[in-house]
Structure formats: structure tokens, C-alpha cells
Amino acid sequence: MRSISDTIARLSSLRSANGAFTPTSQRLADFSPSGSNPGALEAKIHIPKGLAPRAALVVVLHGCTQTADAYDHGSGWSHLADDHRFAVLYPQQTRANNPNACFNWFVPGDIRQDGGEAASIRQMIETAVTRYDLDRDRIFITGLSAGGAMVNVMLATNPDLFVGGAIIAGLPYGTAATIPEAFDRMRGHGMPTTDRLQDLVSGASNHKGPWPTVSVWQGTKDTTVVPSNALSIIEQWRGIHSLEKTADRVASLDGHTRQAWTAPDGREVLEFYSVRGMGHGTPLDVTSGYGKSAPYMLDVGISSTLHIARFWGLVSSFDKKFDLELELTVPSAPISQPAPVVPTSGIQKTIEDALRAAGLMK
């Protein structure tokens, strides 16, 4: 096996290669938030023309090796915002903070309510809400990979701030505090017990509810952040919402599986999309008109952007086929933990992909 120094050198080479292809939406404006910005993050924003007062805000966290512009280009969030009149805020990591441009989802100083990157993101949201007269009761957050893990950080540490969140190929909150631990969790090793997973979220703030709704997305062939991470995220939020282990509804959409859990008042508060055959990335349907294929932006025939916005109530019903299948749902089986997926090409590729995707260096 290669030495760690050799691996880091190869990762630098891979970053240079990825930098040769940097799609950009060119739709986002620079955003300068007020406040101390303890996490030293940057930000961009998209405000649709003619935005009405008290519009909703969607916060989007890009993945590793990406920029805000690149993720917007791939995901189509700003186009959706134009069509449905909400604002989109993109906190952006810097190379000075992380050489792979990953949000530092496992660094203790960056995942506290009152410090580091988490505090910077909260300050950015406050500035955007005040500056553009946005609705404090309709703030949502989504992200991919390390960005998805940081979404879970924000939902756990600032649950009072968000109505809903969506975690794509992310990790459970509070399960890693060192580089080796982060790497193990990405591979599905050493995950805490269910009780401990739930205690980590409930102990991250003094919040007593109501809690944000949570949408979880995971590719079944992801070898960078293995599928068992998604199931641990579900366990965290199932416990917070006091939900049964078995989902209330299960449906199939073009071969992909959706499970959903409902609160006593009938609202769906937790959902899980298992995207068949997908590796590490954000699931797209480019025929929807929202999003374009790019590295880690994967056209698999289902638009996470549209479905997440729909789950949050930002977009009305748009897929009659999906509606019909939801009406025909049947009881689901309890979620089980799959074995971590390891590519046939060997563990070394997993190591390199995981380090590059998660930025396991401060």
C-alpha cells in the first residue's frame, strides 16, 4: 500500500485534474455577510427578480473539490428558485480552510453552535434574512457529501433555524472527531449504537422541538460514503422525531426506492431515497430542466432538487407517476444495515476517493 505522503501527492494531482473542468452557473452573486465569520467561509447568493417579501430561503452546501457556482450549475437550484420565487444562499469553503474545499464536518471547533464554520453559516443566514426580508419560518438547507455532513451539523446544532433539511451522501452528526475516525465512518466502520447516535443530536443544542423534517439521499453503489451512513442518519432523526423503526410508506420510482415516516399529525417528517446503482454524487434528471451532468452531479433519472423542494412544500406536485405510486404504497420492512461496499479494484481506490471527497486534512 502507498505511504500517506504518496497518497497526498496523488490527491493533489487529482485536484489539479478536477480543476481543469469547473462548470459554472454564472448566476450567483458574491455575498458579504455581516458578523465575525469565525469559520472564515465565503458565500454567494441568488435572488430572483421580483422576489416578494417574506420569501423562503434555501441554503446549499457544495461537495468537496466543488465551488458554489459549480454546484449550482449541476443541481439547478437557482433555476428552480427563479420559477418558484425563493432565495438561494451558497456558503462556500476556501482552500485556506481545507485543501480539497470540503466543509470541515468532523473538526470539533467547526461543528459547534457557537463556533467555526457552523457559526459562520448561521451568521450568513441571518444576514440574508435581514437584508432581503426573507421568511424566518421557511429556511431550508441541503448539501452533498462533506456538504451533506455539514447540513447534518447545522440541523443538529441549530434546529430552531430550519424547517427542513436534505442530506445527500452525507454522514451522521458527531460520530468523528479525528481524521482516522472520519475515514472509518465513511467506510461504515465503528459507528455508534442507535441510542448513542440519537443522544449526539439531542445533546447538540437545548432545543426541545419542533424539529426540522429530514430528507436523506444515498446511492446504492457509493464507495466513498458507504450506504450504511445514510441508515445511521435515519436512526438519528427517527429517534429525534420519536418515529417507529418501520417506515409508514414505501414506493418505487423508476427503480429507486423511497421510504417515508409520518408524525402523529400525518405530516411526513423523514424520508429516505435509495438511488439504485448510483455512486457518489447528487442524483439528477437532466430532462427535468434543472441541473446538468458534471463530476459528482449524476444523471440517474431522478431529480433530487425537484423532489427535495417538493418535500419542503416549495414546489407543488409535479410528477403524476410519482403521486400514483405513493397512493399504491405498501408497508415497508424495517431498515437493515447493508455491508460496506468495497470496489473490486481494491481498497486503495476507496482510500484515495474517500480522502479526496472528504478532505480529511485541516
Phi, psi and omega in degrees: 000144181294153175289162180297324180295323178292321179298317179297319179298319179293323178296322176298320178295320179295321178298320179296320180294318178296326182294343179290341179236099183233079178300144181224140180284331185053030180245353185259145177256150175298144183229122180249102182282157172274163180111176186281342180049062185297336179272359178053045178268161170256178179201154171225164185213154172231122178243110180300151177296139178070026180300128180284153174302150177065033176285162177284162177234130172248125177260129185236127181248117183290167177269181181295148182067002181257169170240170175301314180298317181296318181291323177295319177303316182284319188274331180080018183296322182290326175295318178296323178297321177298318184286333186236010166060060169225162181268152179232125179248130180243093166301146185226131178285157178245155177294334178294325178282321185209123186297340178258010181060034177264141169295140186275074189290346183243358182279119187308320182288347182257357186238026174262155179299326189249019182205163172063210185296323179299319179292323177298316180297320178296319177298319179298317179297316180299317179297315181297316181299316181290315186292324186247012177054053181271166185274114180294342180267005178222065176246129184231160181214140178215161179185165183248138169058241176300326174295322176294320176297322178289331171302315180296325174301312182294320179294323181285318186272337182228052184295338178290342186275333191243143171275325182203157177220158178224126186245116182250118179051043182258196183225155179294152185287138167075013186266356180218143178226359179223166178300311179300321178296318179299316179297317178298317182295320178301326178275357179087017182259143172070026181291140178296168176294165179302315180300318180293319177304316182287325178294327180299319179285314183295335180268001183280345179206176176266010184295140180242005178112166000291156185259153178297149169286154185225131175246128183241132181234136183207134173279140182287343181248024180284118178254002177267308171241102192291156188302336180297338176296318179300320181292328176290323175299316179299319179297321178301310187276335172298318179293318180299321180272001180056050182259156176292157179294324181274132178294151179281331184222146174219138181214160177244136177227108181053038177089351177266150186251133175242129171243147182218145179241138182247146175281168179303333179277003176094353179284140171282121185245349179213133177221155181221119174258119172260110189266111188298127173075003184271140174274216186271116179163182178268125180286133182231158164232097187295339178289347179288342184093358180240109176103158180219148180295143180192173175306127181067010173241103199247121178280098182241013175086012175217129184267105176296326180301310181293315184291324177295314179299325178292317179300326180277352182083012177279338182231134178285174181306129184232354187227097184296327178298317180295318179301316181297317181293327176294324178293336183260022184293155178232159180303141181266162172276155176303147180291137177241153181276117176283159176290145177305140181271128177238126183294151181293343181283354173115163184292335183299319178297320177300317180299311183294317179296319183292315179298317181293319183288327186260346181062055186282045174215133180277000000 
